[in-house]
Amino acid sequence: MKNLKLLNLNCREAGRLVSEGMDRELTLMERIGLRIHLVICSACRAWRRQLTLIRTAIRKDAAVAVGTAPEHVRTKLSDAARERIRSAIAARP
Amino acid sequence: MSNRSDPDTDHTAAPAKHGTEAAMRWLDEHGDYLFCYALSRVTDSHVAEDLVQETLLGAIQSHGQFGGRSSVRTWLTSIMRHKIADHLRRPRRLHEGQDDARASEEAMERFADSHFTRSGKWRTVPGRWAKGSDDPSAIAESEEFRKVLRACLEELPERSAEAIDLAERREMTLKQISNILGVTSTNIGVLLYRARLALRRCLELNWFRGR
């Protein structure tokens, strides 16, 4: 994006930069332009909070799933799945 | 010379039964753990169940090579990691033809565009999810919330789901993801942006509405 445009972002462009900033380093101009927009736009600030929450939740889900969380929070194999797997093991030639 | 076989050391005598019994034990003791592990890498619980099954069946095959150097759980986990890698390399959803994939990505594009007016303003202002100083990670403690989140992830088209997984779970950069998926960084950026808009919408409809 041209530098001049970066100083006058609309929400679609700013929203895209918020998303990009989660996966790469923004350039200096992108950071400045985004900061200017976020100062005056509460909608995009809300979007940024939502993306942060989604990221936190997905990572937490991964952490919890690998058994680093207390027993009651972890996901278990359903009884039906267990039965299926038992049958598959028993059916081995 | 005795023909008696010692069940503990003789793997040639009734190996099938020996392996089967062991696998049943492993399922009881380690099944949940392996399931959780798989779930942290693949978003679909059915796929995770299949991976547990493949891991246990594969473990029976290589039981003879398990020298007991590490714990059984560590050994099973390493087999699981191979199965997960195989799964991720497999062309997924073979029944989804090229046309379906293209159609769902076009739908993603239209969906993303619909969020903004022609001048680039939000049509609907993003809502407040956490009240004030609520800790976002507290919401993720809820098993119900995680179920909804997983369901939302399953709704994403193939490539979007894969990109989100690499970006959020495996914490990769745009460059790394673009190398893996064979797509330019710019396109990955767009893909992730649209996928996040979709996830946001799904969570809003299925969790936050009315809370």
Interface residues (C-beta under 8 A of the other chain):
Chain A: N10 C11 R12 E13 G15 R16 S19 E20 M22 D23 R24 S42 A43 C44 A46 W47 R49 Q50 L51 T52 L53 I54 R55 T56 A57 I58 R59 K60 D61 A62 A63 V64 A65 V66 G67 V73 R74 T75 K76 L77 S78 A81 R82 R84 I85 R86 A88 I89 A90 R92 P93
Chain B: A16 G19 T20 A23 M24 L27 G31 D32 Y33 F35 C36 Y37 L39 S40 R41 S45 E49 V52 Q53 L56 L57 I60 H115 F116 S119 G120 K121 W122 V125 P126 G127 R128 W129 A130 P136 S137 I139 A140 E141 E143 F145 R146 L149 R150 L153 I164 A167 E168 R169 E171 M172 T173 L174 K175 I177 S185 I188 G189 V190 L192 Y193 R196 L199 R200 L203
